[in-house]
Amino acid sequence: MNIWIDLGHIPQYNFYKQFILTLVQQGHRVFVTMLGRGRLPQIVEHEIGGTPNVSTEVIGHHKMTKWSAIVDVNILRIPKLWFWAIGKHLDIAFSNHHQTGMVAHLLGIPSYAFGDDPQTSIYWFYVHCTTQSHMLIYDDVCHVTDQKDYVLRCTKEWAYLNPRTFLPNVVALDKYNVLPKQYIFLREVSVGTVNYASQAPQAILAVKDLIADTGLKVLFSLEEKHRRNEYPADWILLQEPIEDIHSLMYYSAGLVSSGDSMAREAALLGIPAYYLGTRHSMPANLAASKVANLHNEVTMPFEQWISMVCDSQKSVEDRVKEQQTLRDKIDHEFIDINAYMLSLVDNVAAKQNK
């Protein structure tokens, strides 16, 4: 089959990567289109660009302004995708946005969308432009009522963090001279984007003394590198792209982030995670809090959380055992989202063979 997967930004690539590789292994041809946004094209080309039976192409560009998001991405990109798709003999399409569904509808092929934000202003288009849409929010906390939208019992991060896909590598720690469960991972994001517009800047800076008092080493991911001197000098600053970042997160004693994406990832990796931001009611964050150790200012004071993480009575062995138990619990409660997407491909193939 000829399978089309359209990517809008890096998290969507992370979500579909294992799915793409499995499709190729099964003998399918995969067409990957992507929006020219940030480092997405470079990452995709570097990681899967040379894979047999995978074709990649950049369609449209995001200039990282609100105007560009409306005009370049949500309007002008649709006819560009249409002209690209003509003659490709596509059988099925996957994406995390509505543009692909609109083009697939014009082509007369089934399309499936996967998201985690039913509160978005373009939710209606997201749902009704596809054959079937899905919300990866574990539980229907937002009371999704549209019959064309399924709530699946998982989050999008599980596609690449589940135990069958992600295997941690302790060797990744050697570069930073740290030991498992004896350091904290920190992530400070910029608040200069729409998602973080209402959030105070430098949330980690406000609690740096509490973190420093733990005596644990710190691996520090800082988006605004020019502010490095405002943080403790002994914190180990990570330089992007960070090699095997999820292994560095997996082996930490805990993670603190002012952005919600990495906080969710950490929680699903089975480690204590604290989100210092303000998007407490976002469905994906609520889902991670339900099944794993994701806390915020509403659920637990930071002072209490950092004291719990640094409990000297808990051995490294105990922490490792707790992490594995939690990962097993999550895997039991979540569906295998990669297997689910493969089942959609199989269903379309079965209909074509009738």
Secondary structure by P-SEA (a helix, b strand, c coil): cbbbbbbccaaaaaacaaaaaaaaaabbbbbbbbccccaaaaaaaacccccccbbbbbcccccccccccccccccaaaaaaaaaacccccccccccccaaaaaaaaacbbbbbbbccccccccccccccccbbbbccccccccccccccccccccccccccccccbbbbcccccccccccccbbbbbbbbccccccccccccccccaaaaaaaccccccccccccccccccccccccccccccaaaaaaaaccbbbbccaaaaaaaaaaccbbbbcccccccaaaaaaaacccccccccccaaaaaaaaacccccaaaaaaaaaaaaaaaaaaccaaaaaaaaaaaaaaaaaac
